Amino acid sequence: MDGGLRPAPACASIAPPCLQGDSSAMKRLCAIALATVASLGPWQCLHAGGLWLNEYGDPASGRAAAGAAAGVDDASTMLHNPASTIRLEGNQLLASAALLQPVFEFNQDMTGTPGPGGGNGGDAGVLSPTGGVFYVHDSGSDNWQAGLYFSGLAGLGLDYDDDWVGRYQSIENSLLIATLAPTVAWRFTDRLSLGVGLQYYVATLDLSLRVPNPLPNRPDGRATLDGSDTDFGFTAGALYEWSESTRIGVNYQSELSPDFGGQLELKGLGVAVDTNTELTLAQKVRLGIYHQLSDRLALDISLGWDDWSALDKVFVAVGSTGASLDKNSRDTSHAALGFQYQLNPRWLLTGGVAYDTSPMESRFRTADMPLDRQVRVAVGGELILSESLSVGGYVNYADVGRAHIVAPQFQGDYETTDIYQLGMNARWHF
């Protein structure tokens, strides 16, 4: 098999009874099982690599999260930089919710190598929810502050037509990562604050794709895989209040390494086997700057780096056999610019744009999550209803590029790779 993969001896135990007397057929089914798992590795890797959420339904999402590491004036600030909670007064609770609607439409290049046949897959976008709950408790001290939040960190899904040209790469897939995290902030000096958050996260995975049948004159099988894992990560941040009108913050998100244990079923081929896939969600750093230009207008800036080159390889295993799969991902850069405008004492208007570079070249890209460079545009607003309650919302549009794919059996571009997001939030101060 390509890449030096070899079927595990344990594979013989998963062969269907009708093949018990045919060692050649058993070996071929075992090989196709391991090869199928190997093909899943790039999906998980790319899903994670392209899907750190930049917006969480919180008020900062209304400016594409520009400058969020420099602190925002609500409880969700602990997600962007745990050190920034030191600026909040009183107890605060914020609840947010958002819907993401992707529109992904592929167009195959018919002039290339003849493929397996099939259509373009239709609109593969799947409506996906996200959001969070954030609470900061007033410690009664000017020197430290504590908080707790539950929020989504990554996730999206795609659903292609069953008979499309890229069916051997992906038909359906979804990934969700959510975290529960306590945070604490400490004022180190009058201007410098430090903070840390401990994340307990849950990751779930579901996917399916078509599998060529190794036996003659038999229809293709369908591979389905689900898995889950829980583990820990952390965030750490610093906030420097240069003056009353200017703040600088930096936030670090640790690498997350979910280890998906699940079961691969090759429907139509009579195979079911336990699997294990290890992947990495890259560490990242965000620098945020906030500067108040006037009594009404403030400017927000973000710069960032994501360590996607850590996804150079993904380890997958079936039974006692494993393989290291090349991914060749590369580090990405992030930049965002936003504003806040105080229209009147009750209304705050926001807006922003963000840009992320592509995590991989077209020859390594697959149909599971065809992300390229990303451009986001957001507008939002917040309304103060009373001294204790504010509500807000935003709309966000993301263009994730043409996402050119060059695969062994097909190639083409995505005519449409858009993600629309609508978010709402409510903040209580008491």
C-alpha positions in Angstrom: 0.0 0.0 0.0 1.1 3.6 -0.5 3.0 5.3 2.3 4.2 2.0 3.7 0.9 1.1 5.4 0.5 -2.6 6.2 -2.7 -4.4 7.4 -2.6 -5.4 11.1 -2.6 -9.1 11.9 -5.7 -8.4 14.1 -7.6 -7.5 10.9 -8.3 -11.1 10.3 -10.7 -11.1 13.2 -12.9 -8.5 11.5 -13.4 -10.3 8.3 -17.0 -11.4 7.6 -17.8 -15.1 8.0 -18.3 -15.5 4.2 -14.6 -14.8 3.8 -13.1 -16.9 6.5 -11.7 -19.4 4.0 -10.3 -16.8 1.6 -7.1 -15.4 3.1 -6.5 -13.2 0.0 -9.9 -11.6 0.3 -9.4 -11.1 4.0 -6.1 -9.4 3.4 -7.7 -7.1 0.8 -10.5 -6.1 3.1 -8.0 -5.5 6.0 -5.9 -3.4 3.7 -8.9 -1.3 2.5 -9.9 -0.8 6.2 -6.6 0.6 7.1 -6.4 2.7 3.9 -9.8 4.1 4.7 -8.7 5.2 8.2 -5.6 6.7 6.7 -7.8 8.8 4.4 -9.7 10.1 7.4 -6.6 11.6 9.0 -6.3 14.5 6.6 -10.0 15.3 7.1 -9.7 15.7 10.9 -6.4 17.6 10.5 -7.8 20.1 8.1 -11.1 20.5 10.0 -9.2 21.4 13.1 -6.6 23.5 11.3 -9.1 25.7 9.6 -11.8 25.9 12.2 -10.6 27.8 15.3 -13.6 30.0 15.7 -12.9 33.7 15.6 -16.4 34.7 16.6 -18.4 33.2 19.4 -21.7 35.1 19.4 -20.2 37.6 21.8 -20.2 41.4 21.3 -16.6 41.5 20.0 -17.8 39.3 17.1 -19.5 42.5 15.8 -16.1 43.8 14.9 -14.6 40.5 13.6 -13.0 40.1 17.1 -10.5 42.9 16.2 -8.5 44.0 19.3 -10.3 41.5 21.6 -7.1 40.5 23.3 -6.8 44.0 24.6 -10.0 43.5 26.6 -13.7 44.0 26.1 -16.2 45.3 28.6 -18.2 42.2 29.2 -17.7 38.7 30.7 -16.7 37.1 27.4 -13.4 39.0 27.6 -12.0 36.0 29.5 -12.2 33.9 26.3 -10.1 36.4 24.4 -7.6 37.2 27.2 -8.2 36.0 30.8 -6.0 38.9 32.2 -8.6 41.4 30.9 -11.3 40.4 33.4 -9.4 42.5 35.9 -11.0 45.6 34.3 -14.6 44.4 35.1 -16.6 45.7 38.0 -19.4 43.8 39.7 -20.7 40.4 38.8 -21.3 39.9 35.1 -23.1 37.2 33.1 -23.2 37.0 29.4 -25.0 34.4 27.2 -24.4 34.2 23.5 -25.7 32.2 20.6 -24.9 32.1 16.8 -25.7 30.2 13.7 -23.2 29.5 10.9 -24.5 28.7 7.4 -21.7 27.6 5.0 -22.3 27.6 1.3 -19.7 25.3 -0.4 -20.2 24.6 -4.1 -17.5 22.6 -6.0 -16.9 22.8 -9.8 -14.7 20.0 -11.2 -12.2 20.6 -13.9 -13.1 18.2 -16.7 -9.9 18.8 -18.7 -7.7 17.0 -16.1 -7.2 13.3 -15.4 -10.5 11.3 -15.9 -12.0 10.8 -12.5 -14.5 8.3 -11.0 -17.4 10.1 -12.5 -20.2 11.9 -10.6 -21.5 15.4 -10.1 -20.2 18.4 -8.3 -21.7 17.5 -4.9 -24.3 20.2 -4.7 -24.3 22.8 -1.8 -22.4 21.0 0.9 -23.0 23.6 3.6 -24.6 22.5 6.9 -26.2 24.9 9.4 -24.1 24.8 12.6 -24.7 26.4 16.0 -22.2 27.9 18.4 -22.2 30.2 21.4 -21.3 30.3 25.1 -22.1 31.3 28.7 -19.6 33.5 30.5 -19.6 34.6 34.2 -17.2 36.8 36.1 -17.5 37.1 39.9 -16.5 40.3 41.6 -13.9 39.4 44.2 -14.2 42.6 46.0 -10.5 43.2 45.4 -8.7 45.5 42.9 -5.9 43.0 42.6 -7.6 39.8 41.3 -10.7 38.5 39.5 -12.1 35.1 38.8 -14.5 33.8 36.1 -15.9 30.7 34.4 -17.1 30.1 30.8 -18.5 27.3 28.6 -18.0 27.9 24.9 -17.5 26.3 21.5 -13.9 26.6 20.2 -14.1 24.9 16.8 -16.7 23.2 14.6 -18.4 23.1 11.2 -20.0 20.4 9.0 -20.3 19.5 5.3 -22.7 17.2 3.5 -22.1 16.4 -0.2 -24.3 14.3 -2.6 -23.6 10.6 -2.3 -22.5 10.1 -5.9 -20.4 13.2 -6.3 -16.9 13.1 -7.9 -15.1 13.5 -4.6 -17.1 10.8 -2.7 -13.9 8.8 -1.9 -12.6 11.8 0.1 -15.8 12.9 1.8 -19.6 12.7 1.9 -20.5 13.9 5.3 -18.4 15.3 8.2 -18.7 17.3 11.3 -16.4 18.3 14.2 -17.3 20.0 17.4 -15.0 21.1 20.2 -16.4 22.8 23.3 -14.7 23.8 26.5 -15.5 24.5 30.2 -12.8 26.8 31.7 -12.3 28.6 35.0 -10.1 31.7 34.8 -8.2 33.9 37.2 -6.6 37.4 36.7 -4.1 39.1 38.9 -3.0 42.8 38.8 0.7 42.6 38.8 1.3 46.4 38.8 -1.0 49.4 38.3 -0.8 48.9 34.6 0.1 45.3 34.0 -2.3 42.4 34.6 -1.7 38.6 34.1 -4.3 35.9 33.7 -4.7 32.2 33.0 -7.6 29.8 32.1 -7.7 26.0 32.5 -9.7 24.4 29.7 -11.5 21.0 30.0 -12.6 20.3 26.5 -14.9 17.8 24.7 -14.3 16.9 21.1 -16.7 14.9 18.9 -16.2 13.6 15.4 -18.6 12.1 12.8 -17.8 11.5 9.1 -18.5 9.2 6.2 -17.2 8.6 2.7 -17.4 6.0 -0.1 -14.9 3.1 -0.3 -14.1 1.2 -3.5 -15.0 -2.4 -3.1 -11.8 -4.6 -3.5 -14.0 -7.5 -4.6 -15.0 -7.7 -8.3 -18.5 -6.8 -9.4 -19.5 -5.5 -6.0 -20.9 -2.0 -5.2 -18.9 0.5 -3.3 -19.0 0.4 0.4 -19.6 3.4 2.7 -17.2 4.1 5.6 -18.6 5.8 8.7 -16.6 6.8 11.7 -17.5 8.5 15.0 -15.3 9.2 17.9 -14.9 11.5 20.9 -12.3 12.6 23.4 -11.9 14.8 26.5 -8.7 16.4 27.7 -7.2 19.6 29.0 -5.7 22.8 27.5 -5.1 26.3 28.7 -4.9 30.0 27.8 -2.6 32.6 29.3 -2.6 36.3 28.7 -1.3 39.7 29.7 -2.9 43.1 29.5 -1.0 46.4 29.7 -3.0 49.6 30.2 -0.8 52.2 28.6 -3.2 55.0 29.4 -6.9 55.5 30.0 -7.4 55.6 26.2 -4.9 52.9 25.1 -4.5 49.2 26.0 -2.3 46.4 24.6 -3.0 42.7 25.3 -1.6 39.4 24.3 -3.3 36.0 24.6 -1.9 32.5 24.1 -4.0 29.4 23.3 -2.3 26.1 24.0 -2.1 23.3 21.6 -5.0 20.8 21.9 -4.4 17.1 21.0 -7.7 15.2 20.9 -7.2 11.4 20.5 -10.3 10.1 18.7 -11.1 6.6 19.6 -14.1 5.2 17.7 -15.3 2.5 15.3 -14.9 2.4 11.6 -17.7 0.6 9.8 -17.3 -0.3 6.1 -21.0 -0.7 5.2 -21.5 -3.0 2.2 -18.1 -4.6 2.8 -18.9 -6.4 6.1 -16.1 -4.8 8.1 -16.1 -3.1 11.5 -13.0 -2.3 13.4 -11.9 -0.1 16.3 -9.8 2.9 15.3 -7.6 5.6 16.9 -6.6 8.9 15.4 -4.4 11.5 17.0 -4.4 15.0 15.7 -3.3 18.5 16.8 -5.1 21.8 17.0 -2.4 24.3 16.7 -1.3 26.7 19.4 -1.9 30.3 18.5 -1.1 33.8 19.7 -3.2 37.0 19.4 -2.0 40.5 20.0 -4.7 43.1 20.5 -4.5 46.9 20.6 -7.4 49.2 21.7 -7.2 53.0 21.2 -9.9 55.5 21.9 -9.7 58.2 19.3 -12.5 60.4 20.7 -15.3 60.4 23.2 -17.4 58.4 20.6 -14.9 56.5 18.4 -12.4 53.7 19.3 -10.1 51.7 17.0 -9.3 48.0 17.5 -6.4 46.1 15.9 -5.3 42.4 16.1 -2.3 40.5 14.8 -1.8 36.8 15.2 0.1 33.6 14.5 -1.2 30.0 14.3 1.2 27.1 14.5 -0.4 24.9 11.8 3.0 23.5 10.7 2.5 21.3 13.8 0.1 19.3 11.6 2.9 18.0 9.5 1.9 14.5 10.3 -1.2 12.7 11.7 -1.0 9.3 13.4 -3.8 6.8 12.7 -4.2 3.2 13.8 -6.4 0.1 13.2 -5.9 -2.6 15.8 -2.2 -3.0 16.4 -1.1 -1.3 13.2 -0.4 2.4 12.8 0.9 4.9 10.2 2.1 8.4 10.2 0.4 10.5 7.5 2.0 13.5 5.9 -0.1 16.7 5.9 2.4 19.4 5.0 0.4 22.2 6.7 2.0 25.5 7.2 1.8 28.3 9.8 -0.8 31.0 9.2 -1.0 34.7 10.0 -4.0 36.7 11.2 -4.8 40.4 11.1 -8.0 42.3 12.0 -9.1 45.9 12.1 -12.3 47.2 13.7 -14.0 50.1 15.3 -16.5 50.9 18.0 -18.8 54.0 17.7 -21.0 55.3 20.5 -23.9 56.6 18.6 -25.7 57.8 21.8 -25.7 56.8 25.5 -27.7 53.6 24.7 -26.5 52.5 21.3 -23.0 51.2 20.4 -22.2 50.4 16.8 -19.3 48.1 15.7 -17.7 46.8 12.6 -14.5 45.1 11.4 -12.6 43.0 8.9 -10.2 40.1 9.4 -7.8 38.1 7.2 -6.1 34.7 7.7 -3.6 33.2 5.3 -4.1 29.6 3.9 -2.9 26.6 6.0 -2.0 24.5 3.0 -1.3 24.3 -0.8 -3.9 23.0 -3.3 -2.0 19.7 -3.8 -2.5 18.8 -0.1 -6.1 20.1 0.2 -9.0 17.7 0.4 -12.8 18.0 0.0 -13.4 17.3 3.7 -12.9 21.0 4.6 -11.7 23.0 1.6 -10.5 26.1 3.4 -8.1 28.6 1.7 -7.2 32.1 2.8 -10.1 33.6 4.8 -11.6 37.1 4.7 -14.2 38.1 7.3 -16.4 41.2 7.4 -18.7 42.0 10.4 -21.1 44.6 11.6 -22.9 44.7 14.9 -24.5 46.7 17.7 -25.3 46.7 21.4 -28.3 48.3 23.1 -28.4 49.2 26.8 -32.0 48.4 28.0 -31.3 49.2 31.7 -28.5 49.6 34.2 -28.4 45.8 34.6 -29.2 44.5 31.1 -27.8 45.0 27.6 -28.5 43.1 24.4 -26.6 42.9 21.1 -26.2 41.2 17.8 -24.1 41.0 14.7 -23.9 39.6 11.2 -20.7 38.2 9.8 -19.7 37.2 6.3 -16.6 35.0 5.5 -15.1 34.3 2.1 -12.7 31.3 2.5 -11.2 31.5 -1.1 -11.5 29.3 -4.2 -9.9 26.3 -2.4 -8.4 24.7 -5.5 -8.1 20.9 -5.1 -5.6 18.7 -7.1 -6.4 15.1 -6.2 -5.2 11.9 -7.9 -8.6 11.2 -9.5 -10.2 14.6 -9.8 -9.5 18.3 -9.5 -11.3 21.6 -9.6 -12.2 24.8 -7.7 -15.0 25.8 -5.3 -17.1 28.4 -7.1 -18.6 29.4 -3.8 -17.0 29.1 -0.3 -18.9 31.4 1.9 -19.9 31.3 5.5 -22.7 33.5 6.9 -23.1 34.0 10.6 -25.8 35.6 12.7 -25.2 36.1 16.4 -27.0 37.5 19.4 -26.1 38.0 23.1 -27.4 39.3 26.4 -25.4 40.8 29.2 -26.5 41.1 32.9 -24.6 43.3 35.3 -25.3 42.9 39.0 
